[in-house]
Structure formats: C-alpha cells, structure tokens
C-alpha cells in the first residue's frame, strides 16, 4: 500500500492478517562479565585486544637529530649547499642554532651545529 492509497482511503491491506512478533526471542549472545557468571552460564565472547596498537603520531619513525661539525673554511651557506643542495637554506640552520650562533657570519671550526630535518 502506498501513501496515496492511504490518503484516498484505498485500504487493500485491511483484510490481511498482521504479523505478530511478540513471541520471538533474540538468539544473540549477551555480554556477561566473567566475574558475575553463574553456573552453567555461557562465557561472553573474548574482548578485542588492542595492546599492540600504536597511535598515529607514534607510528611514524622518529627522525634522529643530525649534527654537523664545522671545519675551517665553512660558512652556513656552504653547509646548506652540501647538506640540503640549496645554499639559501643557511637561514634554517642558523634558526636551529641561534642559541650557539649569535652572528651567522661567524662560525668556528669544531663548532657542532644541529641540522634540521625539515628544510
């Protein structure tokens, strides 16, 4: 029967018996905690074990901090060209080492610089 049949009063289903589901019981197992199970009770399905699952943030490998030891004749732009293929990235090296480099034009042999991974 459609909506228009109902509106127009065409009730062809009025003589058909209605289905009665009142005596139907669910056969799905119910979850029962193990501590409250009585004698003869069916154990609940085992719980999913997610102990070996890692979050998305920790599943990515952690990049190790790279360092570079300055040698005689080095400049930040030479190091950037050698390490990143672009001399213009010297500023990123300087920003990552501002605590030890006050003037980017003055670096010294033996000085250990942190090289950022994301330049």
Residue frames as a rotation matrix with the C-alpha (Angstrom) as fourth column:
UNK 1
0.588 0.809 0.000 0.00
0.809 -0.588 0.000 0.00
0.000 0.000 -1.000 0.00
UNK 2
-0.399 -0.741 0.540 1.31
0.745 -0.605 -0.280 3.42
0.535 0.290 0.794 -0.91
UNK 3
-0.857 0.010 -0.515 0.92
0.344 -0.733 -0.587 6.84
-0.383 -0.681 0.624 0.64
UNK 4
-0.784 0.584 -0.210 -1.72
-0.597 -0.617 0.513 7.91
0.170 0.527 0.833 -1.90
UNK 5
-0.348 0.668 -0.658 -3.77
0.193 0.738 0.647 4.76
0.917 0.098 -0.386 -1.25
UNK 6
-0.526 0.096 -0.845 -3.80
0.850 0.087 -0.519 5.64
0.024 -0.992 -0.128 2.44
UNK 7
-0.905 0.150 -0.399 -4.81
-0.079 -0.979 -0.188 9.25
-0.419 -0.139 0.897 1.70
UNK 8
-0.612 0.675 -0.412 -7.52
-0.687 -0.195 0.700 8.25
0.392 0.712 0.583 -0.78
UNK 9
-0.018 0.647 0.763 -8.89
-0.906 0.312 -0.286 5.55
-0.423 -0.696 0.580 1.52
UNK 10
0.548 0.127 -0.827 -7.91
-0.584 0.766 -0.270 2.57
0.599 0.631 0.493 -0.62
UNK 11
-0.099 -0.545 0.832 -7.01
-0.964 0.259 0.054 0.18
-0.245 -0.797 -0.552 2.17
UNK 12
0.369 0.207 -0.906 -6.38
-0.643 0.761 -0.088 -3.11
0.671 0.615 0.414 0.37
UNK 13
-0.552 -0.714 -0.430 -4.36
-0.152 0.593 -0.791 -4.50
0.820 -0.371 -0.436 3.29
UNK 14
-0.320 0.435 0.842 -7.18
-0.932 -0.306 -0.196 -4.25
0.172 -0.847 0.503 5.86
UNK 15
0.758 0.645 -0.093 -8.22
-0.627 0.761 0.167 -7.88
0.179 -0.068 0.982 5.26
UNK 16
0.220 -0.766 -0.604 -4.66
-0.025 0.615 -0.788 -9.25
0.975 0.188 0.116 5.56
UNK 17
0.876 0.053 -0.479 -3.56
0.458 0.220 0.862 -10.53
0.151 -0.974 0.168 8.96
UNK 18
0.634 -0.675 0.378 -0.86
-0.662 -0.726 -0.187 -8.50
0.401 -0.132 -0.907 10.69
UNK 19
0.105 -0.696 -0.711 2.41
0.195 0.715 -0.671 -10.25
0.975 -0.068 0.211 11.62
UNK 20
0.892 0.183 0.413 2.86
-0.371 -0.225 0.901 -10.88
0.257 -0.957 -0.133 15.32
UNK 21
0.136 -0.942 -0.306 6.46
0.024 0.312 -0.950 -10.99
0.990 0.122 0.065 16.54
UNK 22
0.418 0.081 0.905 5.73
-0.799 -0.441 0.408 -10.81
0.432 -0.894 -0.119 20.25
UNK 23
0.924 -0.026 0.381 6.87
-0.211 0.798 0.565 -14.39
-0.319 -0.602 0.732 20.90
UNK 24
0.675 -0.738 0.021 10.18
0.342 0.288 -0.894 -14.08
0.654 0.611 0.447 19.06
UNK 25
0.861 -0.465 -0.206 13.24
0.086 -0.267 0.960 -14.03
-0.501 -0.844 -0.190 21.30
UNK 26
0.592 -0.740 -0.320 16.70
-0.777 -0.419 -0.470 -12.81
0.214 0.526 -0.823 20.35
UNK 27
0.934 -0.340 -0.110 19.32
0.352 0.929 0.114 -15.52
0.064 -0.145 0.987 19.90
UNK 28
0.348 -0.843 0.411 22.20
-0.116 -0.474 -0.873 -13.07
0.930 0.256 -0.263 20.06
UNK 29
0.064 -0.380 -0.923 24.57
0.884 0.451 -0.125 -13.79
0.464 -0.808 0.365 22.96
UNK 30
0.899 0.204 0.389 24.58
0.001 -0.887 0.462 -11.27
0.439 -0.415 -0.797 25.73
UNK 31
-0.110 -0.988 0.109 27.85
-0.031 -0.106 -0.994 -9.97
0.993 -0.113 -0.019 27.13
UNK 32
0.935 0.347 -0.075 28.31
0.037 0.116 0.993 -11.10
0.353 -0.931 0.096 30.69
UNK 33
0.221 -0.904 0.366 31.36
-0.876 -0.349 -0.332 -10.10
0.428 -0.248 -0.869 32.72
UNK 34
-0.117 -0.362 -0.925 33.35
-0.074 0.932 -0.356 -13.19
0.990 0.027 -0.136 33.76
UNK 35
-0.931 -0.321 0.171 33.23
-0.171 -0.028 -0.985 -12.25
0.321 -0.947 -0.029 37.43
UNK 36
-0.433 0.844 0.318 29.41
-0.789 -0.184 -0.587 -12.46
-0.436 -0.505 0.745 37.54
UNK 37
-0.268 0.328 -0.906 28.95
-0.685 0.597 0.418 -15.65
0.678 0.732 0.065 35.52
UNK 38
0.175 0.413 0.894 26.87
-0.904 0.428 -0.021 -18.22
-0.391 -0.804 0.448 37.33
UNK 39
-0.548 -0.335 0.766 26.94
-0.148 0.941 0.306 -21.99
-0.823 0.054 -0.565 36.98
UNK 40
-0.091 0.494 0.865 26.00
0.770 0.585 -0.253 -23.14
-0.631 0.643 -0.434 33.51
UNK 41
0.643 0.303 -0.703 26.32
-0.091 -0.881 -0.463 -19.64
-0.760 0.362 -0.539 32.02
UNK 42
0.637 -0.413 0.651 27.79
0.769 0.272 -0.579 -19.27
0.062 0.869 0.491 28.56
UNK 43
-0.130 -0.741 -0.659 31.01
0.646 -0.568 0.511 -17.22
-0.752 -0.359 0.552 28.61
UNK 44
0.754 0.352 -0.555 30.92
-0.080 -0.789 -0.609 -13.94
-0.652 0.503 -0.567 26.74
UNK 45
0.798 -0.491 0.349 32.93
0.482 0.175 -0.858 -13.52
0.360 0.854 0.376 23.57
UNK 46
0.039 -0.855 -0.518 36.55
0.944 -0.138 0.299 -12.56
-0.328 -0.500 0.801 24.30
UNK 47
0.759 0.186 -0.624 37.25
0.123 -0.982 -0.143 -8.86
-0.639 0.032 -0.768 24.28
UNK 48
0.809 -0.482 0.337 39.34
0.331 -0.102 -0.938 -7.40
0.486 0.870 0.077 21.49
UNK 49
0.457 -0.751 -0.477 42.99
0.674 -0.057 0.737 -6.93
-0.580 -0.658 0.480 22.42
UNK 50
0.864 -0.130 0.486 44.38
0.276 -0.684 -0.675 -3.60
0.421 0.717 -0.555 21.25
UNK 51
0.779 -0.570 -0.262 47.52
0.176 -0.202 0.963 -3.68
-0.602 -0.796 -0.057 23.40
UNK 52
-0.155 -0.911 0.383 49.81
0.731 0.155 0.665 -3.76
-0.665 0.383 0.641 20.37
UNK 53
0.459 0.398 0.794 48.16
0.841 -0.483 -0.244 -0.84
0.287 0.780 -0.556 18.56
UNK 54
-0.533 -0.676 -0.508 50.13
0.755 -0.652 0.075 2.39
-0.382 -0.344 0.858 18.31
UNK 55
0.464 0.675 -0.574 48.70
0.321 -0.732 -0.601 5.84
-0.826 0.094 -0.556 17.82
UNK 56
0.817 -0.083 0.570 49.24
0.558 -0.132 -0.819 7.59
0.143 0.988 -0.061 14.50
UNK 57
0.824 -0.514 0.238 51.65
-0.511 -0.856 -0.080 10.06
0.245 -0.056 -0.968 16.00
UNK 58
0.244 -0.781 0.575 53.92
-0.715 0.256 0.651 7.38
-0.656 -0.570 -0.495 17.41
UNK 59
0.664 0.030 0.747 53.78
0.305 0.901 -0.308 5.01
-0.682 0.433 0.589 14.45
UNK 60
0.906 -0.406 0.124 55.91
-0.051 -0.396 -0.917 7.30
0.421 0.824 -0.379 12.28
UNK 61
0.309 -0.861 -0.404 59.63
0.903 0.399 -0.159 6.78
0.299 -0.316 0.901 12.73
UNK 62
0.875 -0.077 -0.477 61.25
0.202 -0.839 0.505 9.44
-0.439 -0.538 -0.719 14.87
UNK 63
0.684 -0.663 0.304 63.92
0.223 -0.207 -0.953 11.32
0.695 0.719 0.006 12.96
UNK 64
0.353 -0.674 -0.649 67.24
0.905 0.071 0.420 11.44
-0.237 -0.735 0.635 14.74
UNK 65
0.894 -0.121 -0.431 68.77
-0.113 -0.993 0.045 14.88
-0.433 0.008 -0.901 15.17
UNK 66
0.551 -0.749 0.368 71.59
0.774 0.293 -0.562 15.26
0.313 0.594 0.741 12.68
UNK 67
0.721 -0.418 -0.553 74.63
0.067 -0.753 0.655 17.30
-0.690 -0.509 -0.515 13.59
UNK 68
0.700 -0.583 0.412 77.49
0.491 -0.025 -0.871 18.79
0.518 0.812 0.269 11.63
UNK 69
0.450 -0.655 -0.607 80.91
0.590 -0.292 0.753 19.78
-0.670 -0.697 0.255 12.97
UNK 70
0.981 -0.055 -0.188 82.22
-0.158 -0.793 -0.589 22.95
-0.117 0.607 -0.786 11.38
UNK 71
0.312 -0.924 0.220 85.59
0.879 0.369 0.302 22.73
-0.360 0.099 0.928 9.63
UNK 72
-0.319 -0.538 -0.780 87.95
0.179 -0.843 0.508 25.50
-0.931 0.022 0.365 8.54
UNK 73
-0.989 -0.078 -0.127 86.57
-0.093 -0.347 0.933 27.41
-0.117 0.935 0.336 5.54
UNK 74
-0.481 0.876 0.038 82.92
0.864 0.466 0.190 26.53
0.149 0.125 -0.981 6.24
UNK 75
-0.893 0.437 0.111 80.06
-0.450 -0.879 -0.158 29.03
0.029 -0.191 0.981 6.16
UNK 76
-0.356 0.836 0.418 76.38
-0.205 0.367 -0.908 28.42
-0.912 -0.409 0.041 6.81
UNK 77
0.468 0.544 -0.697 75.63
-0.778 -0.121 -0.616 28.73
-0.419 0.831 0.366 3.09
UNK 78
-0.357 -0.653 -0.668 78.36
-0.844 0.532 -0.069 26.18
0.401 0.539 -0.741 2.19
UNK 79
-0.909 0.080 0.409 76.98
-0.200 0.777 -0.597 23.76
-0.366 -0.624 -0.690 4.79
UNK 80
0.033 0.999 -0.030 73.43
-0.393 -0.015 -0.919 24.31
-0.919 0.042 0.392 3.49
UNK 81
0.265 -0.013 -0.964 74.55
-0.964 0.027 -0.265 23.66
0.029 1.000 -0.005 -0.09
UNK 82
-0.698 -0.631 -0.339 76.39
-0.608 0.772 -0.184 20.46
0.378 0.077 -0.923 0.91
UNK 83
-0.918 0.293 0.266 73.68
-0.014 0.648 -0.761 19.09
-0.395 -0.703 -0.592 3.23
UNK 84
-0.056 0.998 -0.013 70.45
0.167 -0.004 -0.986 20.31
-0.984 -0.058 -0.166 1.56
UNK 85
-0.295 -0.130 0.947 71.52
0.926 0.207 0.317 21.09
-0.237 0.970 0.059 -2.01
UNK 86
0.438 0.479 0.761 70.48
0.603 -0.784 0.146 24.74
0.667 0.395 -0.632 -1.62
UNK 87
-0.614 -0.783 -0.101 72.78
0.636 -0.415 -0.650 27.45
0.467 -0.464 0.753 -0.20
UNK 88
-0.410 0.526 0.745 69.74
-0.352 -0.845 0.403 29.64
0.842 -0.097 0.531 0.51
UNK 89
0.579 0.662 -0.476 68.71
0.148 0.489 0.859 27.27
0.802 -0.568 0.185 3.32
UNK 90
-0.508 -0.848 -0.149 71.51
0.382 -0.068 -0.922 28.63
0.772 -0.525 0.359 5.54
UNK 91
-0.441 0.395 0.806 68.92
-0.674 -0.739 -0.007 30.63
0.593 -0.546 0.592 7.46
UNK 92
0.656 0.707 -0.265 67.19
-0.397 0.621 0.675 27.41
0.642 -0.338 0.688 8.61
UNK 93
0.168 -0.699 -0.695 70.48
0.658 0.604 -0.449 26.14
0.734 -0.382 0.562 10.02
UNK 94
-0.741 -0.447 0.500 71.02
0.016 -0.757 -0.653 29.46
0.671 -0.476 0.568 11.76
UNK 95
0.029 0.849 0.527 67.48
-0.771 -0.316 0.553 29.43
0.636 -0.422 0.646 13.24
UNK 96
0.744 0.256 -0.617 68.01
0.050 0.900 0.434 25.90
0.666 -0.353 0.657 14.57
UNK 97
0.117 -0.821 -0.559 71.28
0.917 0.305 -0.257 27.01
0.381 -0.483 0.788 16.25
UNK 98
0.383 0.082 0.920 70.51
0.058 -0.996 0.065 30.55
0.922 0.029 -0.387 17.45
UNK 99
0.999 -0.009 0.032 71.49
-0.033 -0.045 0.998 29.63
-0.007 -0.999 -0.046 20.98
UNK 100
0.394 -0.916 0.074 75.08
0.580 0.310 0.753 28.92
-0.713 -0.254 0.654 19.85
UNK 101
-0.439 -0.499 0.747 75.36
0.892 -0.344 0.294 31.23
0.111 0.795 0.596 16.79
UNK 102
0.035 0.416 -0.909 74.90
0.503 -0.793 -0.344 34.91
-0.864 -0.445 -0.237 17.61
UNK 103
0.109 -0.098 -0.989 76.22
-0.712 -0.703 -0.009 36.17
-0.694 0.705 -0.147 14.25
UNK 104
0.816 0.301 0.494 75.56
0.038 0.824 -0.566 33.90
-0.577 0.480 0.661 11.22
UNK 105
0.793 -0.589 -0.154 78.74
-0.337 -0.213 -0.917 35.20
0.507 0.780 -0.368 9.56
UNK 106
-0.184 -0.886 0.426 80.90
-0.902 -0.021 -0.432 33.93
0.391 -0.464 -0.795 12.45
UNK 107
0.951 0.302 0.067 81.05
-0.304 0.871 0.385 30.19
0.058 -0.386 0.920 12.91
UNK 108
0.151 -0.956 0.250 84.16
-0.980 -0.112 0.164 28.44
-0.129 -0.270 -0.954 14.20
UNK 109
-0.110 -0.280 -0.954 85.91
-0.468 0.861 -0.199 25.14
0.877 0.424 -0.226 13.39
UNK 110
-0.913 -0.205 -0.353 84.92
0.149 0.638 -0.756 22.46
0.380 -0.743 -0.552 15.87
UNK 111
-0.629 0.759 0.169 81.53
-0.691 -0.445 -0.569 24.04
-0.357 -0.475 0.805 16.50
UNK 112
-0.893 0.389 0.226 78.75
0.430 0.886 0.176 21.39
-0.132 0.255 -0.958 16.39
UNK 113
-0.703 0.673 -0.229 75.58
-0.704 -0.705 0.091 22.51
-0.100 0.225 0.969 14.61
UNK 114
-0.352 0.717 0.601 72.15
0.180 0.682 -0.709 20.89
-0.919 -0.141 -0.369 14.67
UNK 115
-0.957 0.070 -0.281 70.82
-0.289 -0.205 0.935 20.26
0.008 0.976 0.216 11.16
UNK 116
-0.227 0.952 0.205 67.00
-0.604 0.028 -0.796 20.40
-0.764 -0.305 0.569 10.99
UNK 117
-0.646 0.036 0.763 65.34
0.391 0.873 0.290 17.58
-0.656 0.486 -0.578 9.05
UNK 118
0.201 0.917 0.345 62.53
0.852 0.010 -0.523 19.71
-0.483 0.399 -0.780 7.61
UNK 119
-0.164 -0.286 -0.944 64.30
-0.152 -0.938 0.310 22.31
-0.975 0.194 0.111 5.49
